[in-house]
Amino acid sequence: MSLRTFILGATGALSGIAACGCASQGPKPTDELTKAHSVVEQADKGNAQRYAAADLQRAHDELSNAERAAAEKKYDDARNFAQRAEVDADLANARGNSGEAQKAAQEVSQGTSTLKQEAQRGDNGAPR
């Protein structure tokens, strides 16, 4: 066997192995990336920054990792990072909404308490 035949055979084998490695990555996770971008953007616009900044930051970091992995054609990694970004953004959004609801409930409770105090003050000063 000549050196040229050996090199051509080895190159063909390596190309086949590389192709198998790429094929195992599956298709580009375009839908997952789009959905993750959308959910992270929604969390950015909501109350997540105020009540769940750590969760929101983690979602941004994972989305960046997903984009980097997709650019490197590591589609399985990109898909996993995008899904984690979506989950963390959903969590941040839920915590933001919960924090805002708790704040509103506290304000209503304080308003009710103030009204009760005013009502009692009015009853104490009224002639009978």
N, C-alpha and C positions, 0 to 999 in steps of 0.2 A: 504494500500500500504506500502510495506516495504521500509526501507531506501535504501536498495540495488537496488530495482526496480526504485526508484526515481532518484538515482544517475546515473544509466545506462540510463534512459530516458533523463535526463538533459544533460548528456555527448553526447548522440546521437543528441540531438537538437542543442547543441553548435557546434558539428562537422559539422552538416548540414549547419548552418549559416556561419561557417568559410569557408566551401567549396563554398558556394554561393559567398562570398566575393572574393575569389580567382578567381572564374570563371568569375566574372565581369571585371577582369583585362585584359582579352583577352590574346592572345598568346604573347610569348616573342618577343620583337621588334628587332630581330636579323638584319633584313634588314635595318631598320632605323639606328641602331647603326653602322653598317658597312658603310653605306653611309655617316653618319656624320663624322666618323673617316677619311674617304677618302677625304671629302671636307675640313676638318680642316687641314689635312696633306698637301693638295694642297695649301691652303692659307699660311701655314708655309713656304713652298718652294718658294712662289712668293714674291711679294713686299708688302704684307699686313703688315708685322712687321714694315716696314719703314713708310708706309702711313696710316695705320689703326690699330694701335696697340691695341687700346681700344676695337674695334670690335673683333679682333682676340682673345684677352684675354677673352672677354665675351663668345666667342664660345668654348674656352677651358674649362671655368668654367661650362658651360651648358653641355658639353660632360662629364665632371667628374660627374656632378649631374645625368646624364642619366645612367652612369655606376653604380653609387651607388644605384640608384632606381632599376635598373635591378637586382643587387645583392640581394636587399631586396624583390625581386619579386613584386615590384610595377610597373608593366609593362606599365600601362597607363601613369604614371608620367615619366617613362623612355622614352617612345615614344615621349611625348611632349618635354622633354628636348633635346632629340636627334634631333628632327625637328627644334627646336630653334637654336641649335648649328649649324646645317647645314645652316640655313638662315643667321646667323651671320657670319659664315665662308664665305659664298657666298658674303655677303656685304663687308667683309674685303678684299676679293679677288678682287672684282670690284673696290673698292676704291684704292687698291694698283695698279691695272692696270691703273686706271684713273690718279693717281698721277704720275706714270711713263710716261704716254702719255703726260701729261701736261709738265713735265720736258723736254721731247724730243722736244715738240713743242716750248718751250721757247728757247732751245738751237739752234734750226733751225732759229728762229726769230732773235736771237742775231747774228748768223752767217751771215744771210742775211743783217742785219744792218751793220755789219763790212765790208762786201763786198761792200755795197753801199758807205760807207765812203771812202774806198780805191779807188773805181772807181772815186768818186768826187775829191779826192786828185790827182789822176792821170790826170784828165781833167784840173785841175787848173794849173798844172805845165807844160803842154804840149804846145809847140809853135804852133801858128796858121798861 
